[in-house]
């Protein structure tokens, strides 16, 4: 398994940018990544202090990860800057005990989580 971490610095950007990025997730990116070959999981991340936006991917192959790196462009169009790109090898992955949470319906981009976290 192979990981990819993309990070964008949002310092100095307008406060409404995070709303635009959430719309991008729900209206464009969500369905697009559902059909990407070799993608095991993608997680979109944000933080306020310091302002940032990120995406974390788990890929089944290094080749699939490299394809993604070559075709990144949409978030750059929205934010106006390139992401820092960190490619990692996954040494191990573990899932903890949790209830029947559907990961495809949680997060701040959606109106409300489908199940309590």
N, C-alpha and C positions, 0 to 999 in steps of 0.2 A: 504494500500500500504506500501511496505517495501523497504528501500534503503540499498545499500551496497557501500562502498567506499574503494577501494584498492589503496595503494600508494607504489611506489618503489622509493628509493633514487638512483639516477644515478651519484652522485658525484664520481669522480675518474674513471668513466667508459669511454671507448673509444668513441670519438665523433660519430663514425659510428653506434653506438648502436641504436640511434633513428631511423636511416634508416632501421635497421633490425626489429625494433618494428613496423614500418609502413608497412613493407612487411608482417609481421605476421598478422597485422590487415586485409590487403586487400587479402592475399592469404590463410589464415587459419581461423582466428577468425570471419570474417564477415559472411561467409556462415554458420558457426557453430552456431552462436548465433541467426541467423534468425529462427531456428527451436527449440529453447529451450522453453519448457513449463514453463509458469509462468513469463517469462520475458516481462515486459512492454517496457523498453527501456534500452539501454546500450550506454554510451558515453565514448570514449577513450580520455584521456587528456595528455598533455605534457607541460613542461615549461623548459626554459633554465636557469633561475637564481632564485633560486637554481635549479640545474638539477633534474628533476623528471618525472615520468610517472605514470599515474593513470587511473583507470577505475571506472566509476560511473554507478550503475545499479538501476533501479526501478523494483521491483518485485510485483506480485499480491498476494503473500503469504509468510509468514515467512519460510514455508517448502521449497519452491522453492529457496529462498535465501540461506538457509542452505545447500541444495544440491550443489549449486555453490561453497560455501566455502569449502566443502569437496573435490571437484574435481579440484580445482585450481592447476595448475602445469606448464603449457606451458610457461608462461611469466617468471616464476622462472628459467626454463631451459635456456632461452635466456639471462636474466639479471644476474643470478647467486645468487640472494638473495630472501628471502621471502618478501612478501608484508606486510605492516601494514594493518590490517583488521578492518574496522569500520562498524558495523551493526547499522542501525538507523530505527526508525519508522517514517513514513511520516505523519506529522501533516496536511499538505495541499499542493496542487499543483495547479499552475495557469499557463495558457498560456496567453501571451500578444498578442497584435495585430501585425500581421506580414503578409507579402505577401505569395504567394503560393510557399514556399520554401520546397523542398523535403529534409528532414533531412538525408535521406539515401545516399545523394551524396555530402555532404559538408565535409570539413576538410582537413588538410594537408596531410593525407594519400593518398588522391586522386589527380590526376594531376591538376585539376582545378574544382572549384565549378560549379554545373549545373546552378545555379542562383545567382545573386549578393546578398550579405548578408547585 
